[in-house]
Amino acid sequence: MKILMKPIEMVARFSQDGIPHPVKYKVTFEDKPIVIQIDKILFKTEEKLAGNRMIIFRCQSEINGILKLYELKYEIQTMKWILWKM
């Protein structure tokens, strides 16, 4: 997987405990916005990077007929989503 570190727009649902569950996101590649539906969340972990708590989701989706794995990061303090690896 290649590190991209691209900010994304996310549609997520939150549990009563405030834990996010990503549903779909929009990312721009070569000036074209693409909406990707998250088919499956393989696992979820939490890490602390430079004092910032982040939740990492390893997901898979079918993109242009190809099954792709990727990682999304959710920064808890700033509430920002990042497409980390693809």
Phi and psi in degrees as a GROMACS rama.xvg file:
@    title "Ramachandran Plot"
@    xaxis  label "Phi"
@    yaxis  label "Psi"
@TYPE xy
-103.028  136.471  LYS-2
-77.0572  124.341  ILE-3
-107.538  -44.5429  LEU-4
53.6373  52.0195  MET-5
-101.558  130.714  LYS-6
-68.2888  143.055  PRO-7
-133.877  160.679  ILE-8
-96.4254  128.806  GLU-9
-121.798  142.019  MET-10
-107.123  119.132  VAL-11
-136.689  156.47  ALA-12
-113.401  150.312  ARG-13
-118.032  141.057  PHE-14
-76.3248  173.544  SER-15
-63.9794  -23.5103  GLN-16
-82.6883  -3.65929  ASP-17
87.7643  15.179  GLY-18
-88.0359  124.811  ILE-19
-78.094  149.451  PRO-20
-132.815  105.999  HIS-21
-65.2897  143.031  PRO-22
-114.166  -53.7762  VAL-23
-156.151  160.015  LYS-24
-145.099  162.183  TYR-25
-119.725  128.438  LYS-26
-131.254  150.825  VAL-27
-107.895  121.107  THR-28
-120.336  125.487  PHE-29
51.7457  46.8723  GLU-30
63.5387  19.364  ASP-31
-120.112  119.572  LYS-32
-74.5258  135.722  PRO-33
-126.105  131.524  ILE-34
-99.9203  126.899  VAL-35
-119.312  122.989  ILE-36
-83.5837  130.261  GLN-37
-82.1988  114.557  ILE-38
-79.0079  -41.3183  ASP-39
-152.996  136.495  LYS-40
-97.7005  115.381  ILE-41
-77.8074  -45.0253  LEU-42
-159.645  165.575  PHE-43
-134.084  132.213  LYS-44
-133.374  168.102  THR-45
-125.196  140.666  GLU-46
-139.118  163.421  GLU-47
-119.478  117.035  LYS-48
-120.023  114.729  LEU-49
54.9419  37.4063  ALA-50
84.8734  -5.52011  GLY-51
-97.436  124.785  ASN-52
-77.1548  133.687  ARG-53
-134.54  144.184  MET-54
-105.33  128.966  ILE-55
-109.58  129.338  ILE-56
-115.455  124.325  PHE-57
-96.7335  121.911  ARG-58
-127.446  168.164  CYS-59
-138.341  145.39  GLN-60
-148.281  157.597  SER-61
-93.0815  115.023  GLU-62
-119.907  117.706  ILE-63
53.5159  40.4087  ASN-64
79.8563  4.14954  GLY-65
-118.576  132.866  ILE-66
-77.0197  119.757  LEU-67
-118.752  143.402  LYS-68
-103.029  144.427  LEU-69
-157.879  166.009  TYR-70
-121.249  134.475  GLU-71
-112.681  142.45  LEU-72
-120.331  138.121  LYS-73
-118.615  115.37  TYR-74
-85.4166  113.65  GLU-75
-64.0085  -44.2714  ILE-76
-66.1786  -42.4553  GLN-77
-97.463  -8.74417  THR-78
59.5111  38.7253  MET-79
-107.089  145.336  LYS-80
-107.34  141.975  TRP-81
-135.216  133.025  ILE-82
-80.9722  104.453  LEU-83
-83.7694  -56.4919  TRP-84
-131.951  148.589  LYS-85
